[in-house]
C-alpha cells in the first residue's frame, strides 16, 4: 500500500519546485504501491524537468493508462497529447505522431468537448511555423487560441499566444509579434502557467527576440529566465537553453571568456537532458573561437552544432571567409539565404553583404543591403539599424562613395556603442579608416585604425588584428625597421605568450615564430624577451 507520507511529500515538493525531492518521494511511494493517475502525471513531469526524459515518458504513459482504467477519457487524451509534445521535442516524430493520433481518437470518443482538441492542433501549427509558412502558422495558432479561450485553459492559451507572436515576427510584423510575446510572458512571470509550458515559452520568446534583433528585450527576458532557473536549481530542462542565450549576449558585449563558460555549461545541461540546448551551446562556442582565430576548434564546434539538424549559419560562412576561402564562403551563405524562412533570412543579410563584398560582387552586396534597409522601415530595434547602417557604409565604400560611407558608419558605430557591442563598433572604425584613406586623409585613417586595433587587441580578436595590420604598413608605425609580422610577434611577446602561444595566435609554426624573434632581436639589438617587451611599451606597440 502506498505511503500517504511519501505521496504528500511528493506533492508538496512539486508545488515548491523541488523537482528532485518530488521525484524521489514519488519513487519511494511507487515502490510501496500504485500511484493515483494525477500523481503519476506529476511524477512524470518532474522526471522530465530534471532531465530524466525516458523515465518521464514511461511514467506519463502509466498515467495515461491509469486515466483510461478509471474511465477518465479527457485526461487520458490530454496526457497523450503531452507525451506527443515531449516526443516531438526529443526528435521522435513517428512516436510523437502515434500519441497525437491516440489523443485525437480519444477526443473524438469523448462526448464532452475539451481543451485537448486545442493541444492536438499544436503539431500542425508548429509544422507550419518550422517550415517558414508564417501565414499558415498564424491561422493554426488562432484555432488553438479559440480552444484555450473557450475552456479557460491558461497553458493552452499561453502556447497559442506564443505561436501567434512567433508567426507575426516571421511575417515581418515584428512590433505586433513582440507585443504578443510580452503579453504571454506576463502570464508566465505571474506564475499562471505550468512548469513545462512556462519553460517552453521563456526559451521560445528569447529565440524570437533574437530573430527580431531586439537585444534589450532579449537581455531583459534572459535575466528573467536565469532567475526562474535559479529558483529551481535542480531543474535541467530549459536551463541549458538559458545558458545558451547568456552566451550569445556575452559574445555580443565582448565578454568572450564568459561566453565560452556559459556555452560549456549549456553543453553540459544538454548532455544531461536539455537537448534543445545542443545547437546553441556548440554554435556559440564556435562563434567565440572564430572571432579569436581558433579556426580548427571553431570548425569542430560548428560541425557539432550541425549534427542537431540546424545549419550553423552565418558562423560557418564567416569562418570560411576568415580562412581566405572566399568562393566557398559565398556559396555557403548564398545557399543558406535562399533556403531560409523570412525571419532567419533577415539574420543572414549582414553576413551576406560582407561576403559578397569580399568576393567582389558589389551588385549582390547592394541588393542584400537594400533588403536590410527595407526591413528597417518596419522596426525600431537599434541592432537592426546598426547592421543596416554598417552594411550600407561598407557597400558605399565599395561603390567609391567614401564620403557617403562616413555618415553611415558613424551612425552604425554610435548604435553599436549604445548596445555595448565593442567588436562591431571597432569594425565600423576600421571601415571608417578605409573611407578616410580613400579621401586622402591618412592622419584620420591611422587614428581610426589604431582605435579599432586597441579594441581588437583587448578582445583577443586575432584575425581582425591581422587584417588591420595588413592595411597599416610597418613604415607608418613607430616600430623602426620591423615588418608588420615582426611587430605582431613583439606585441604577443609583450602579452606574455610563449613561442607556442604566438604560433597558435598567428597560425604559424613554432619554427617560423623562432625565426621572427631572432630577426627582431638582431634588428633591434636585443637579447631577451624582457627587452623586447620593454621596447614594445616604449614605442607604443601595446
C-alpha positions in Angstrom: 0.0 0.0 0.0 1.3 3.5 -0.9 2.5 5.6 2.0 0.4 8.8 2.3 3.5 10.4 3.8 5.6 9.8 0.6 2.6 10.9 -1.6 2.2 14.1 0.4 5.9 14.8 0.3 6.0 14.4 -3.4 3.0 16.7 -3.9 4.5 19.4 -1.5 7.9 19.2 -3.1 6.4 19.5 -6.6 4.4 22.6 -5.6 7.6 24.1 -4.1 9.5 23.5 -7.3 11.8 20.9 -5.7 11.7 18.5 -8.6 14.3 16.1 -7.5 12.8 15.8 -4.0 9.4 15.2 -5.6 10.8 12.6 -8.0 12.5 10.7 -5.1 9.4 10.9 -2.9 7.1 9.5 -5.6 9.7 6.9 -6.5 9.5 5.6 -2.9 5.7 5.8 -2.9 5.6 4.0 -6.2 7.7 1.1 -4.8 5.2 0.7 -1.9 2.1 0.5 -4.1 0.4 2.1 -7.2 0.1 5.8 -7.5 -3.1 7.7 -8.5 -3.2 8.9 -12.1 -2.7 12.6 -11.3 0.3 11.8 -9.1 1.8 9.7 -11.9 1.3 12.6 -14.3 3.2 15.0 -11.9 5.8 12.3 -11.2 6.5 12.0 -15.0 6.6 15.8 -15.4 9.1 16.1 -12.5 11.3 13.4 -14.3 11.2 15.5 -17.5 12.1 18.7 -15.6 15.3 17.1 -14.0 16.4 15.7 -17.4 15.2 12.1 -17.0 13.3 12.1 -20.2 13.0 8.3 -20.7 11.7 7.9 -17.1 9.3 10.8 -17.7 7.8 9.4 -20.9 7.5 6.0 -19.2 5.7 7.4 -16.2 3.4 9.7 -18.2 2.5 6.6 -20.2 1.5 4.9 -17.0 -0.5 8.0 -16.0 -2.3 7.8 -19.4 -3.2 4.2 -18.9 -4.3 4.8 -15.3 -6.7 7.6 -16.5 -8.1 5.2 -19.1 -8.6 2.5 -16.4 -10.5 5.0 -14.4 -12.7 6.0 -17.3 -11.3 9.5 -17.4 -11.0 9.8 -21.2 -10.5 13.5 -21.3 -7.4 13.5 -19.0 -6.1 10.3 -20.8 -6.3 12.2 -24.1 -4.6 15.3 -22.6 -1.8 13.1 -21.2 -1.4 11.5 -24.6 -1.1 14.9 -26.2 1.6 16.0 -23.8 3.5 12.8 -24.4 3.3 13.6 -28.1 4.7 17.1 -27.5 7.6 15.7 -25.4 8.4 13.1 -28.0 8.4 15.8 -30.7 10.9 17.8 -28.6 13.0 14.6 -28.3 13.1 14.3 -32.1 10.9 11.2 -32.1 8.5 12.1 -34.9 6.9 8.7 -35.5 6.2 8.0 -31.8 5.0 11.6 -31.4 2.6 11.2 -34.3 1.3 8.0 -32.8 0.5 9.6 -29.5 -1.2 12.5 -31.1 -3.3 10.1 -33.2 -4.3 8.4 -29.9 -5.2 11.7 -28.3 -7.3 12.5 -31.3 -9.1 9.2 -31.2 -9.9 9.6 -27.5 -11.0 13.2 -28.0 -13.4 12.0 -30.8 -14.6 9.2 -28.5 -15.4 11.6 -25.6 -18.9 13.0 -25.6 -17.7 16.2 -23.9 -15.7 18.8 -25.8 -12.4 19.7 -24.0 -9.2 21.8 -24.4 -7.4 18.6 -25.6 -8.7 19.3 -29.1 -6.6 22.5 -29.0 -3.5 20.7 -27.9 -4.0 18.2 -30.8 -3.8 21.2 -33.2 -0.4 22.3 -31.9 1.8 20.0 -34.1 0.1 21.2 -37.2 0.7 24.8 -36.1 4.4 24.1 -35.2 4.9 22.3 -38.5 3.8 25.4 -40.4 6.0 27.6 -38.3 9.1 25.4 -38.6 8.6 25.2 -42.4 8.6 29.0 -42.7 4.9 29.4 -43.6 4.0 32.2 -41.2 0.5 32.7 -42.6 -0.5 29.1 -42.2 1.1 29.0 -38.7 -0.9 32.1 -37.7 -4.1 30.6 -38.8 -3.4 27.3 -37.0 -2.4 29.1 -33.7 -5.6 31.2 -34.0 -7.6 27.9 -33.9 -5.6 26.7 -30.9 -6.3 30.0 -29.1 -10.1 29.5 -29.7 -10.0 26.3 -27.6 -7.8 27.9 -24.9 -10.3 30.8 -24.5 -13.3 28.6 -24.8 -12.2 26.3 -22.0 -10.3 28.8 -19.9 -7.1 26.7 -20.1 -4.2 29.0 -19.3 -1.5 26.7 -20.6 -3.2 26.2 -24.0 -4.0 29.9 -24.3 -0.3 30.9 -23.5 1.1 28.4 -26.0 -1.3 29.7 -28.6 -0.4 33.3 -27.9 3.3 32.4 -28.1 2.7 30.8 -31.6 0.7 33.8 -32.8 3.6 36.1 -31.8 6.2 34.0 -33.5 4.1 33.8 -36.6 3.7 37.6 -36.8 7.5 38.0 -36.4 8.0 35.6 -39.2 5.6 37.6 -41.4 7.6 40.7 -40.8 5.1 42.3 -38.3 7.7 42.5 -35.7 6.3 45.0 -33.3 2.9 43.3 -33.3 4.6 39.9 -32.7 6.7 41.2 -29.8 3.7 42.8 -28.1 2.0 39.4 -28.2 5.1 37.8 -26.7 5.2 40.4 -23.9 1.6 39.6 -23.1 2.2 35.9 -22.8 5.3 36.5 -20.7 3.2 38.4 -18.2 1.2 35.2 -17.6 4.5 33.2 -17.2 6.1 35.6 -14.7 2.8 35.9 -12.7 3.0 32.1 -12.1 -0.2 31.4 -14.0 1.4 28.7 -16.3 2.5 25.2 -15.5 6.3 24.5 -15.4 6.7 22.8 -18.8 4.7 25.4 -20.9 6.4 28.2 -18.9 9.9 26.9 -19.8 8.9 26.4 -23.5 7.6 30.0 -23.6 10.7 31.5 -21.9 13.0 29.8 -24.4 10.9 30.5 -27.5 10.4 34.1 -26.6 14.2 34.6 -26.3 14.7 32.9 -29.7 12.0 35.2 -31.2 13.8 38.3 -29.7 16.9 37.1 -31.4 15.1 36.8 -34.8 13.7 40.3 -34.2 17.1 41.8 -33.4 15.7 43.0 -30.1 18.8 42.9 -27.9 17.3 44.8 -25.0 14.2 42.6 -24.8 16.3 39.5 -25.1 18.5 40.8 -22.2 15.5 41.5 -20.0 13.9 38.1 -20.6 17.2 36.3 -20.3 17.6 37.8 -16.8 14.1 36.7 -16.0 14.8 33.1 -17.3 18.0 33.0 -15.4 16.2 34.0 -12.2 13.4 31.4 -12.9 16.0 28.7 -13.4 18.0 29.7 -10.3 14.8 29.4 -8.3 14.6 25.8 -9.5 18.3 24.7 -9.0 17.8 21.0 -9.7 16.0 21.7 -13.0 17.7 20.5 -16.1 15.0 21.2 -18.7 15.4 24.7 -20.2 18.4 25.5 -18.0 20.8 24.8 -20.9 18.9 27.0 -23.2 19.1 29.8 -20.6 22.9 29.4 -20.6 22.9 29.3 -24.4 21.2 32.7 -24.6 23.5 34.1 -21.9 26.5 33.0 -24.1 25.1 34.9 -27.1 24.7 38.1 -25.1 28.1 37.8 -23.5 29.6 37.4 -27.0 27.8 40.5 -28.3 29.1 42.5 -25.3 32.7 41.4 -25.8 32.8 39.2 -22.7 34.1 36.3 -24.8 35.6 34.2 -21.9 32.3 34.5 -20.1 30.5 33.4 -23.3 32.6 30.3 -23.5 31.9 29.4 -19.9 28.1 29.8 -20.4 28.2 27.9 -23.7 30.0 25.0 -22.0 27.5 25.0 -19.1 24.8 24.8 -21.8 26.6 21.9 -23.4 26.7 20.1 -20.0 23.0 20.7 -19.4 22.2 19.5 -23.0 24.1 16.2 -22.2 22.1 15.9 -19.0 18.7 16.2 -20.8 18.0 19.7 -22.2 18.5 18.6 -25.7 17.3 21.9 -27.3 20.5 23.5 -25.9 22.9 21.4 -28.0 22.8 23.7 -31.1 23.2 27.0 -29.3 25.9 25.6 -27.0 28.1 24.4 -29.8 27.3 27.4 -32.1 28.2 30.0 -29.5 31.5 28.2 -28.8 32.2 28.3 -32.5 31.4 32.0 -32.7 34.0 32.9 -30.0 36.6 30.5 -31.4 36.1 32.0 -34.9 36.5 35.6 -33.6 39.6 34.6 -31.7 41.1 32.9 -34.7 40.9 29.4 -33.3 39.7 28.2 -36.7 40.1 24.4 -36.2 38.2 24.5 -32.9 35.5 26.7 -34.4 35.0 24.2 -37.3 34.6 21.4 -34.8 32.1 23.4 -32.8 30.1 24.3 -35.9 30.2 20.6 -37.0 28.7 19.5 -33.7 26.0 22.2 -34.0 25.2 21.0 -37.5 24.5 17.5 -36.1 21.4 18.8 -34.4 19.8 19.3 -37.8 20.2 23.1 -37.9 22.8 24.8 -40.1 25.4 26.8 -38.1 25.0 30.0 -40.2 26.2 32.6 -40.7 29.1 31.5 -38.5 30.3 28.7 -40.8 30.2 31.0 -43.9 32.1 33.7 -42.0 34.7 31.1 -40.9 35.3 30.2 -44.5 35.8 33.9 -45.3 38.3 34.3 -42.4 40.2 31.3 -43.7 40.5 33.0 -47.1 38.1 30.6 -48.8 36.1 33.5 -50.3 34.3 31.5 -53.0 33.4 28.7 -50.6 32.0 31.3 -48.1 30.0 32.9 -50.9 28.5 29.6 -52.0 27.6 28.6 -48.4 26.0 31.9 -47.5 24.0 32.2 -50.7 22.6 28.7 -50.2 21.7 29.4 -46.6 19.9 32.7 -47.5 18.0 31.1 -50.4 16.7 28.2 -48.2 15.9 30.3 -45.1 12.5 31.4 -43.8 11.9 35.1 -43.9 12.9 35.8 -40.2 16.1 33.7 -40.5 16.9 35.2 -43.9 17.0 38.7 -42.3 19.5 37.4 -39.7 21.8 36.4 -42.5 21.8 39.5 -44.6 24.6 41.4 -42.9 26.9 38.4 -43.4 25.8 38.1 -47.0 26.8 41.8 -47.6 30.2 41.2 -46.0 31.0 38.0 -48.0 29.7 39.4 -51.4 31.9 42.4 -51.0 34.9 40.2 -50.2 34.1 38.2 -53.3 33.9 41.4 -55.4 30.2 41.2 -56.2 29.2 44.7 -55.3 25.8 44.4 -57.1 24.8 41.4 -54.9 26.0 43.2 -51.8 24.0 46.2 -52.7 20.8 44.1 -53.1 21.3 42.5 -49.7 22.0 45.9 -48.1 18.9 47.3 -49.6 16.8 44.4 -48.3 18.1 45.0 -44.8 17.4 48.7 -45.2 13.8 48.0 -46.3 13.3 45.9 -43.2 14.4 48.8 -41.0 11.3 50.8 -42.1 9.1 48.4 -40.1 11.1 48.1 -36.9 12.7 50.4 -34.4 15.3 48.0 -32.8 18.7 49.6 -32.6 20.6 46.4 -33.6 18.9 46.0 -37.0 19.5 49.7 -37.7 23.2 49.3 -36.7 23.5 46.3 -39.0 21.8 48.2 -41.8 23.9 51.4 -41.5 27.1 49.3 -41.3 26.2 47.3 -44.4 25.2 50.4 -46.3 28.5 52.1 -45.3 30.5 49.1 -46.5 28.7 49.0 -49.8 29.0 52.7 -50.4 32.8 52.4 -49.8 32.9 49.6 -52.4 30.9 51.9 -54.7 33.5 54.6 -54.3 31.3 56.9 -52.3 33.6 57.2 -49.3 32.1 60.5 -48.2 28.6 58.9 -48.0 30.0 55.9 -46.2 31.4 58.0 -43.4 28.0 59.2 -42.3 26.5 55.7 -42.3 29.5 54.2 -40.4 29.4 56.9 -37.8 25.7 56.2 -37.1 26.3 52.5 -37.0 29.2 52.8 -34.6 27.1 55.0 -32.3 24.3 52.4 -32.3 26.8 49.6 -31.5 28.3 51.6 -28.6 24.7 52.2 -27.3 24.2 48.4 -27.4 27.6 47.8 -25.7 28.9 45.8 -28.7 32.6 46.7 -28.8 33.7 44.3 -31.6 31.1 45.6 -34.1 31.9 49.2 -33.1 35.5 48.6 -33.8 34.7 47.0 -37.2 32.9 50.2 -38.0 36.0 52.2 -37.1 38.1 50.0 -39.4 35.8 50.7 -42.3 35.8 54.4 -41.4 39.6 54.4 -41.6 39.4 53.0 -45.1 37.0 55.7 -46.0 39.3 58.4 -44.7 42.2 56.9 -46.6 40.2 56.8 -49.8 39.5 60.6 -49.3 43.2 61.2 -48.8 43.2 61.9 -45.1 45.8 59.5 -43.9 46.2 61.0 -40.5 42.5 60.4 -39.7 42.7 57.0 -41.2 45.6 56.0 -39.0 43.8 57.3 -35.9 40.8 55.2 -36.7 42.9 52.1 -37.5 44.7 52.4 -34.1 41.4 52.9 -32.2 40.0 49.8 -33.8 43.2 47.9 -33.2 43.1 48.7 -29.5 39.7 47.2 -29.1 40.6 44.1 -31.1 43.7 43.5 -29.0 41.7 43.9 -25.8 39.2 41.3 -27.1 41.8 38.9 -28.4 40.3 39.2 -32.0 43.4 38.0 -33.7 42.0 37.6 -37.3 40.7 41.2 -37.1 44.2 42.4 -35.9 45.9 40.6 -38.7 43.5 42.1 -41.3 44.0 45.5 -39.9 47.8 45.3 -39.8 47.8 44.4 -43.4 46.3 47.8 -44.1 48.9 49.7 -41.9 52.4 49.2 -43.2 55.2 49.0 -40.7 56.8 52.1 -42.2 53.8 54.1 -40.9 54.3 52.8 -37.3 56.8 53.9 -34.6 58.5 50.5 -34.8 61.5 51.3 -36.8 62.8 48.5 -39.1 60.3 45.8 -38.1 57.9 44.3 -40.6 54.2 44.1 -39.8 54.5 40.4 -38.9 57.5 41.1 -36.6 55.5 43.9 -34.9 52.8 41.4 -34.2 55.3 39.0 -32.7 56.7 41.7 -30.5 53.2 42.6 -29.3 52.5 39.0 -28.4 55.8 38.6 -26.6 54.8 41.7 -24.6 51.5 40.0 -23.8 53.4 37.1 -22.2 52.9 34.4 -24.8 55.3 31.6 -25.4 56.5 30.7 -28.9 53.9 28.0 -29.0 51.2 30.5 -27.9 52.4 33.0 -30.6 52.3 30.3 -33.2 48.7 29.5 -32.3 47.6 33.1 -32.4 49.2 33.8 -35.8 48.7 30.4 -37.4 52.4 29.9 -37.8 54.8 27.0 -36.9 56.9 27.4 -33.8 60.0 27.3 -36.1 58.7 30.3 -38.0 58.0 32.2 -34.8 61.5 31.5 -33.5 62.9 32.8 -36.8 60.8 36.0 -36.5 62.0 36.5 -32.9 65.6 36.0 -33.9 65.2 38.6 -36.7 63.6 41.1 -34.2 66.5 40.7 -31.7 69.0 41.2 -34.5 67.3 44.3 -36.0 66.8 45.9 -32.6 70.0 44.8 -30.9 68.1 43.0 -28.1 69.0 39.8 -26.3 65.9 38.9 -24.2 62.1 38.7 -24.3 62.0 41.2 -21.4 64.0 43.7 -23.5 61.5 43.1 -26.4 58.6 43.8 -24.0 60.2 47.0 -22.9 60.8 48.0 -26.5 57.1 47.4 -27.3 55.9 49.6 -24.5 58.5 52.3 -25.2 57.4 52.5 -28.9 53.7 52.4 -28.3 53.2 48.9 -29.8 50.9 47.8 -26.9 
